[in-house]
Each structure stands twice: as structure tokens, then as C-alpha cells.
Amino acid sequence: MDRLTARFGDETILENVSFDVFRGEILCIVGESGCGKSTLLKHMIGLIRSSKGRVLVGGVDIAAADDDQLNLIRQKIGVLFQSDALLASMTLGENVKLPLDGFVGLSPETVQLIVRMKLGMVNLSGYENHYPAELSGGMRKRGGLARAIALDPQILFFDEPSAGLDPVNAAELETLIRGINTGLCTTMVIVSHQVELVLRIADRVMMIDREEKGIIATGAPEELRRSASDPRVRNFLFRVDAERRKG
């Protein structure tokens, strides 16, 4: 990311934001609601094209890429949205199969094998023929993750991955995310406002502030908890401890 500015009409959401995402890391982007986290994510995956600045994936600027280049880039990334975004009219297997459609040379047998493998990776073996309405919220979220990893992406993006999940399902999803990162060396970018997830899973944290319209802190979570002097950063990272004391 190089000097990205994001505007909606006359309102500037982010201004001159620059940062790198390192290969194999889990980077968590945090901040209070309305600070621009999801806007930043949408720029990173090409859903929104910036009018100023560059978003480089594999050396290609998404903001300036044509449709063919953008499609090639999107084959290298996977996205798990805040809602699972599964298509209700398709079975779970058909949903996971969607990213594989159109790839020349893959036989139907190979495609089905990949689908079963990806569902197995997220603990959903045997659920290929179930529809999303027949699954729990945690299972649908894991199904969305299986679809996101169907093409073995180099980078996975998550928008509030554990939102709406109970603690048990959230913990299972976090374990899967960390397992994929460790086992496949997949680079991950996670947008979240949930401090517990960030402290458990992040290699590095980047905090965005609405008033600053950009980054106010970056570093390993425990390092920031020890050394951050900015009250906004400390209040966010120590929120869990404060809530526990109140409880």
C-alpha cells in the first residue's frame, strides 16, 4: 500500500496511508467503528479502486489494473466476508466449487476431490450436499472459509471473521485460521474490532484512527501493550482487561 487516499464524495476516510504486508504473517487491522477498516480492506481486494495512491499485489497495482489483470490477481487471493456470503440456492459443495469453475483442464472428479479436501480442512467432511440453511452459523462461516481457500490463495483476507459466533465456534475458527497460516504459509490480513481475537492470533497489529484518517500504531500486539503511549492504542488493547475487571 503506497499513499492510498480513500474518499466518498467530499469526505476523506483515509489519507496517504502506506504500509507493507509481509509474506506469511497474520496482520490484524484494528480500530473503532467508522475508522475506515472495511474501506481499506475493499481497496486491498479491488472492490473499490482508489483515485490516489497504489495498492500493489505481487507487484501489480490493483488501482490501475485492467479487468484481465484484476481477475488474475483475484485468483491469488481469498476472502471471507463478515457474512459467510454463501449462496442459499446452492449446496455447500457447489459453493466451494464456485472459484474452480472455468479452470480448463480440471476434470469433474478432480474438482470434487478438491471440494472434499477443502471441506475436510475446515472440519466439514460429509456436508457437501447440505444447503446453507441446514447449517449452523459456525458451520456456514467455516464453509465460507473452505470456499476462500479453494484456489490455494497466496493471501487470505478476513472481514470480522468471528462476528456473530459464540465463543466455542469463534475459537474453532481461530484455530483453523492459525492452522492454515502455519501449514500453508498463507499470508493473512484480518480486519477486526475484537481485541481477544487480535491478541490471540495476530503476528502484527495495525491500528487506524478516524480523526487521523490513517495509521496511529503498528507492531506486535504484546509489544504495543507494553510500550504504546497513545491512549487510543492502550484503551483498545487493554479493553479486555477492563471488561474482565468490571465482570
C-alpha positions in Angstrom: 0.0 0.0 0.0 1.5 3.3 -1.1 0.0 6.6 -0.1 -3.6 5.5 -0.5 -6.3 8.1 -0.2 -9.9 6.9 0.1 -12.8 9.4 -0.4 -16.6 9.1 -0.6 -17.9 12.3 -2.2 -16.3 15.2 -0.4 -15.5 13.1 2.7 -12.0 11.8 3.1 -11.9 8.4 5.0 -8.2 7.6 4.7 -5.4 9.9 3.6 -1.9 9.0 2.4 -1.9 5.5 4.0 1.2 3.4 3.4 2.2 0.0 4.8 3.5 -3.4 3.8 2.1 -6.9 4.4 4.9 -9.4 4.9 4.8 -12.9 3.4 3.4 -15.5 5.8 2.3 -13.1 8.5 -1.1 -12.6 10.1 -1.7 -8.8 10.1 -4.7 -7.6 12.1 -6.1 -4.2 11.1 -8.0 -2.7 14.1 -9.7 0.5 15.2 -13.0 1.8 16.4 -16.2 1.6 14.2 -16.1 4.0 11.3 -12.4 4.5 11.2 -12.1 3.0 7.7 -11.0 -0.6 8.3 -13.5 -2.2 5.9 -12.9 0.6 3.4 -9.2 -0.2 3.5 -9.9 -3.9 3.0 -12.1 -3.3 0.0 -9.3 -1.3 -1.6 -6.9 -4.1 -0.9 -9.1 -6.7 -2.7 -10.0 -4.5 -5.6 -13.7 -3.9 -4.8 -13.0 -0.2 -4.6 -10.4 1.5 -6.8 -8.6 4.4 -5.3 -8.3 7.8 -7.0 -4.9 8.4 -5.4 -2.2 6.0 -4.3 -1.3 2.4 -5.2 -2.3 -1.0 -3.9 0.3 -3.5 -5.0 -0.3 -7.2 -5.0 2.6 -9.2 -6.5 4.0 -6.0 -8.0 0.7 -5.2 -9.8 -1.2 -2.1 -8.9 -4.8 -3.1 -8.4 -5.9 0.6 -8.7 -4.5 0.7 -12.3 -5.1 -2.9 -13.4 -7.4 -3.7 -16.2 -10.2 -6.3 -15.8 -8.0 -9.2 -17.1 -5.1 -8.3 -14.7 -7.6 -7.9 -11.8 -9.0 -11.3 -12.5 -5.6 -12.8 -12.4 -4.8 -11.1 -9.1 -8.1 -12.3 -7.6 -7.1 -15.9 -8.3 -4.2 -15.4 -5.9 -6.4 -14.1 -3.0 -9.3 -15.5 -1.0 -11.8 -13.5 1.0 -14.0 -14.5 4.0 -16.6 -11.7 4.4 -18.3 -10.8 7.7 -21.4 -12.7 6.5 -20.4 -16.1 5.1 -21.8 -14.9 1.7 -22.7 -18.5 0.8 -25.4 -18.7 -2.0 -28.5 -20.1 -0.4 -29.7 -21.8 -3.6 -26.5 -23.9 -3.8 -25.3 -26.8 -1.7 -22.2 -26.3 0.4 -20.1 -28.3 -2.1 -21.4 -26.2 -5.0 -20.5 -23.0 -3.1 -16.9 -24.2 -2.5 -16.7 -25.3 -6.2 -17.5 -21.8 -7.5 -14.0 -20.4 -7.6 -12.9 -23.5 -9.5 -15.4 -23.0 -12.3 -13.9 -22.1 -15.6 -10.5 -23.6 -15.0 -9.5 -25.5 -18.1 -8.0 -29.0 -17.5 -9.7 -29.8 -14.2 -11.9 -32.9 -14.6 -15.1 -33.1 -12.6 -13.5 -35.8 -10.5 -10.6 -33.6 -9.7 -12.9 -30.7 -8.8 -15.0 -32.9 -6.5 -11.8 -34.1 -4.8 -10.6 -30.5 -4.2 -14.0 -29.6 -2.8 -13.9 -32.6 -0.4 -10.3 -31.7 0.6 -11.2 -28.1 1.4 -14.3 -29.0 3.4 -12.1 -31.6 5.3 -9.7 -28.8 6.1 -12.4 -26.9 7.9 -14.0 -29.9 9.7 -17.0 -30.1 7.3 -16.3 -33.5 5.7 -19.6 -35.1 4.6 -21.6 -31.9 4.4 -21.1 -31.4 0.6 -24.8 -31.8 -0.1 -26.2 -29.7 2.7 -27.7 -26.3 1.9 -26.6 -23.2 3.9 -30.0 -23.0 5.7 -29.3 -26.5 7.1 -26.1 -25.4 8.7 -25.3 -23.5 11.9 -23.7 -20.1 11.8 -20.3 -21.5 12.7 -20.6 -24.2 10.0 -21.6 -21.6 7.4 -18.6 -19.4 8.4 -16.3 -22.4 8.0 -17.9 -23.2 4.7 -17.1 -19.7 3.6 -13.5 -20.3 4.6 -13.4 -23.5 2.6 -14.5 -21.5 -0.5 -11.9 -18.8 0.2 -9.1 -21.4 0.2 -10.4 -23.4 -2.9 -7.7 -21.9 -5.1 -4.9 -22.2 -2.6 -4.5 -18.4 -2.4 -1.3 -16.7 -1.5 -3.2 -14.1 0.6 -6.4 -14.5 2.6 -8.5 -11.5 3.7 -11.0 -11.7 6.6 -13.6 -9.1 7.5 -14.6 -9.6 11.1 -14.2 -13.4 10.9 -15.7 -14.3 14.3 -18.5 -11.7 14.2 -21.8 -13.3 15.3 -20.2 -16.5 16.6 -20.4 -17.9 20.1 -17.1 -18.4 21.9 -16.8 -22.1 21.0 -17.3 -21.6 17.3 -15.1 -18.5 17.3 -12.3 -20.4 18.9 -12.6 -23.2 16.4 -12.5 -20.7 13.5 -9.4 -19.0 15.0 -7.7 -22.4 15.3 -8.4 -23.1 11.7 -7.1 -19.7 10.6 -3.9 -20.2 12.5 -3.5 -23.8 11.2 -3.9 -22.7 7.6 -1.4 -19.9 8.2 1.1 -22.2 9.7 0.6 -25.2 7.5 0.4 -23.4 4.1 2.4 -20.2 5.0 -0.6 -18.2 3.7 -0.4 -14.5 4.3 -3.4 -13.2 6.1 -5.0 -9.8 6.6 -7.7 -9.6 9.2 -10.0 -6.7 9.9 -11.4 -6.9 13.4 -12.5 -4.8 16.3 -12.5 -7.9 18.7 -9.5 -7.4 21.0 -9.5 -11.1 22.2 -9.0 -12.4 18.6 -6.3 -9.9 17.9 -4.3 -10.7 21.0 -4.6 -14.5 20.3 -3.9 -14.6 16.6 -2.0 -11.6 15.3 1.7 -11.5 14.4 1.4 -7.8 13.9 -1.3 -5.2 14.6 -2.0 -2.0 12.7 -4.4 0.5 14.3 -6.3 3.1 12.3 -7.9 6.2 13.7 -10.8 8.1 12.3 -9.6 11.6 13.2 -6.1 10.9 11.9 -7.5 9.2 8.8 -4.7 6.8 8.9 -2.3 4.6 10.9 -1.5 5.6 14.5 0.3 2.4 15.6 1.8 -0.8 14.3 3.7 -3.7 15.9 3.4 -7.0 17.6 0.3 -7.0 20.0 2.2 -7.6 23.2 4.8 -5.1 22.2 2.2 -2.5 21.7 0.6 -3.4 25.1 3.9 -2.9 26.8 5.2 0.3 25.0 2.3 2.2 23.4 1.9 5.7 24.9 -1.0 6.8 22.7 -4.1 6.5 24.9 -6.2 5.4 21.9 -4.0 2.4 21.4 -3.8 1.5 25.0 -7.5 1.8 25.6 -8.2 -0.5 22.6 -5.6 -3.2 23.5 -6.5 -3.2 27.3 -10.2 -3.2 26.7 -10.4 -6.9 27.5 -8.7 -6.5 30.9 -11.0 -3.6 31.8 -14.1 -5.6 30.8 -12.9 -8.6 32.9 -12.4 -6.3 35.9 -15.9 -5.0 35.6 -17.3 -8.5 35.3 
